[in-house]
Amino acid sequence: MTTQSGRLDVTMVGGGMITNDLLLPSFYHLQRIGVIHKIDICALDSSPLKALAESEEYREAFPGQFFTPHPSVAEAADKEFPELYKEVIAAMTAGNMVVVAVPDHLHYEAVKYALQHDQNVLCVKPLVLKYDEAVEIEKLAAEKGRLVGIEYHKRFDRRSLVAKRSYARGDFGAFVLGEAKLIEPYYYRSSNFQNWFTCDHTDPFTYIGCHYVDLVHFITGLKPVEVSVYGVKGRFPNGNEAYLWSQGRVIWENGALLSVLNGLGYPDAAAGSNDQGLIMYCEGEGQTGLIFHDDHQRGVAYSYLEGIGPGGSQYNYVSPDFYRLVPWEGPGYKPIGYGYESVAGITQTVHRIESETAGLAADDALARRRQLLHEVDAQGLLATPANSSINELVVEAARTSILRGAAAVRIVYGDHPHVE
Ligand SMILES: NC(=O)c1ccc[n+]([C@@H]2O[C@H](COP(=O)([O-])OP(=O)(O)OC[C@H]3O[C@@H](n4cnc5c(N)ncnc54)[C@H](O)[C@@H]3O)[C@@H](O)[C@H]2O)c1
């Protein structure tokens, strides 16, 4: 690593919901525990940056911590800067980190650009929408010896990690039938989603179903071989047409079936913020096994005096497991939960690899980074293009299927994996 402080500089591309709700607070905390040096954030225009810069919650939780906005918050809100992130990345010292948190269809260009400028990458899921693009990114990352970590945070939920270990030990038998569900809140429909979550770009299965497909792969190690997705269309408040609900069927290499229900429509008035969970039945010798995760009602319910819950609700299921700001032994509040742990896991791995190779000659450093990256790929805990591109195959198959009215689309492996 070439930063003078031995800490990573981070450039975030995208200042929207996921940046506000998870990424920036995680990086602020990593900054004050000495992993991160400087934080720059690029957005399409100044408005989300202004909101982040003026956030009262951040001021309380991370007193005295700041980021550098691009464009400046003084720019007019209606002036767009779609290429500005490239200038900011091009000015970075090699071996730091770019965080890609723009809408799905923009990931490919931003991730490639970061790698071409010799940066490590944390990319929110899904990495890209096409398998060939994931392979291209995998090759570029290997050539440069830089990590691309895809932020599938459900992998870091303790229940997923426990299930993965138990499944590998054979405690449940072989996965045979499952159902996953993730229904996001109705109020998402009035957010910036309505500008990009359109039929031609994405759908609920691609957007959030991928979390549970990745999780079933993470727990079982099985590969998906066939996907079909049916989408139910509706309109956003601005009139844009979108798939607002979907059901996906994923068949796995051992013949197992996973049904995946997704949507943008969990009632704002209901205890939330969303509805989610996973059930997996497994076949054992003379009996069956079961994995059941209620990811919605995690055992904590609060009824507030005011409608301060998600969607303005008063009564809520509160998950302390994904992401919360809580008191700690330092100033302000710290983020806890698997969302933070996932961001920290990727960032600390980048930090470890860069620190370990910092003093070496360029060729030796590259060789050693490649070796360390190979270990990360093989371990299979962090999602990387080399170990998780079944997700791109599933997304590609899903997009093909939903646009063909739920046709069954096969995923063929071998030398050149593809969908047909
Ligand atoms: N559970 C999860 O893992 C999870 C949850 C939410 C979102 N996400 C992913 O995060 C990504 C962003 O989602 P979001 O909900 O934050 O979206 P959002 O619409 O709230 O924000 C998108 C941001 O991208 C910025 N942007 C767009 N074009 C840009 C450009 N050319 N240069 C710089 N910035 C640009 C916009 O200014 C905006 O700040 C998506 O890929 C989404 O799938 C993941």
The ligand as an SDF file (V2000), in Angstrom:
LIG
                    3D

 44 48  0  0  0  0  0  0  0  0999 V2000
  -28.8620   -5.1800    0.4520 N   0  0  0  0  0  0  0  0  0  0  0  0
  -27.9190   -4.7360   -0.3560 C   0  0  0  0  0  0  0  0  0  0  0  0
  -26.8760   -5.3210   -0.5460 O   0  0  0  0  0  0  0  0  0  0  0  0
  -28.2190   -3.4870   -1.0900 C   0  0  0  0  0  0  0  0  0  0  0  0
  -29.2160   -2.6520   -0.6040 C   0  0  0  0  0  0  0  0  0  0  0  0
  -29.4960   -1.4970   -1.3160 C   0  0  0  0  0  0  0  0  0  0  0  0
  -28.8110   -1.2280   -2.4770 C   0  0  0  0  0  0  0  0  0  0  0  0
  -27.8490   -2.0730   -2.9310 N   0  0  0  0  0  0  0  0  0  0  0  0
  -27.1720   -1.8080   -4.2110 C   0  0  0  0  0  0  0  0  0  0  0  0
  -26.5400   -0.5470   -4.1130 O   0  0  0  0  0  0  0  0  0  0  0  0
  -26.5740    0.1070   -5.3810 C   0  0  0  0  0  0  0  0  0  0  0  0
  -27.1150    1.5090   -5.2060 C   0  0  0  0  0  0  0  0  0  0  0  0
  -28.3800    1.4080   -4.6260 O   0  0  0  0  0  0  0  0  0  0  0  0
  -29.0260    2.5870   -3.7730 P   0  0  0  0  0  0  0  0  0  0  0  0
  -30.2430    2.0150   -3.1580 O   0  0  0  0  0  0  0  0  0  0  0  0
  -28.0150    3.2520   -2.9260 O   0  0  0  0  0  0  0  0  0  0  0  0
  -29.4740    3.5420   -4.9940 O   0  0  0  0  0  0  0  0  0  0  0  0
  -29.8090    5.0910   -4.9770 P   0  0  0  0  0  0  0  0  0  0  0  0
  -30.6210    5.3060   -6.1850 O   0  0  0  0  0  0  0  0  0  0  0  0
  -30.3320    5.5330   -3.6590 O   0  0  0  0  0  0  0  0  0  0  0  0
  -28.3780    5.7900   -5.1680 O   0  0  0  0  0  0  0  0  0  0  0  0
  -27.6300    5.7060   -6.3500 C   0  0  0  0  0  0  0  0  0  0  0  0
  -26.5010    6.7070   -6.2410 C   0  0  0  0  0  0  0  0  0  0  0  0
  -25.6810    6.5810   -7.4040 O   0  0  0  0  0  0  0  0  0  0  0  0
  -25.2820    7.8940   -7.7800 C   0  0  0  0  0  0  0  0  0  0  0  0
  -24.8800    7.8750   -9.1880 N   0  0  0  0  0  0  0  0  0  0  0  0
  -25.5960    7.5350  -10.2840 C   0  0  0  0  0  0  0  0  0  0  0  0
  -24.8510    7.7000  -11.3980 N   0  0  0  0  0  0  0  0  0  0  0  0
  -23.6330    8.1340  -10.9910 C   0  0  0  0  0  0  0  0  0  0  0  0
  -22.4440    8.4920  -11.6620 C   0  0  0  0  0  0  0  0  0  0  0  0
  -22.3380    8.4250  -12.9860 N   0  0  0  0  0  0  0  0  0  0  0  0
  -21.3980    8.9240  -10.9310 N   0  0  0  0  0  0  0  0  0  0  0  0
  -21.4740    8.9990   -9.5800 C   0  0  0  0  0  0  0  0  0  0  0  0
  -22.5970    8.6490   -8.8830 N   0  0  0  0  0  0  0  0  0  0  0  0
  -23.6470    8.2430   -9.5860 C   0  0  0  0  0  0  0  0  0  0  0  0
  -26.4920    8.7640   -7.5010 C   0  0  0  0  0  0  0  0  0  0  0  0
  -26.1140   10.1180   -7.3670 O   0  0  0  0  0  0  0  0  0  0  0  0
  -26.9680    8.1650   -6.1860 C   0  0  0  0  0  0  0  0  0  0  0  0
  -26.3060    8.8150   -5.1140 O   0  0  0  0  0  0  0  0  0  0  0  0
  -27.3830   -0.7860   -6.3090 C   0  0  0  0  0  0  0  0  0  0  0  0
  -26.4930   -1.5860   -7.0760 O   0  0  0  0  0  0  0  0  0  0  0  0
  -28.1380   -1.6790   -5.3560 C   0  0  0  0  0  0  0  0  0  0  0  0
  -28.4350   -2.9500   -5.9130 O   0  0  0  0  0  0  0  0  0  0  0  0
  -27.5190   -3.1790   -2.2370 C   0  0  0  0  0  0  0  0  0  0  0  0
  1  2  1  0
  2  3  2  0
  2  4  1  0
  4  5  1  0
  4 44  2  0
  5  6  2  0
  6  7  1  0
  7  8  2  0
  8  9  1  0
  8 44  1  0
  9 10  1  0
  9 42  1  0
 10 11  1  0
 11 12  1  0
 11 40  1  0
 12 13  1  0
 13 14  1  0
 14 15  2  0
 14 16  1  0
 14 17  1  0
 17 18  1  0
 18 19  2  0
 18 20  1  0
 18 21  1  0
 21 22  1  0
 22 23  1  0
 23 24  1  0
 23 38  1  0
 24 25  1  0
 25 26  1  0
 25 36  1  0
 26 27  1  0
 26 35  1  0
 27 28  2  0
 28 29  1  0
 29 30  1  0
 29 35  2  0
 30 31  1  0
 30 32  2  0
 32 33  1  0
 33 34  2  0
 34 35  1  0
 36 37  1  0
 36 38  1  0
 38 39  1  0
 40 41  1  0
 40 42  1  0
 42 43  1  0
M  CHG  2   8   1  16  -1
M  END
$$$$
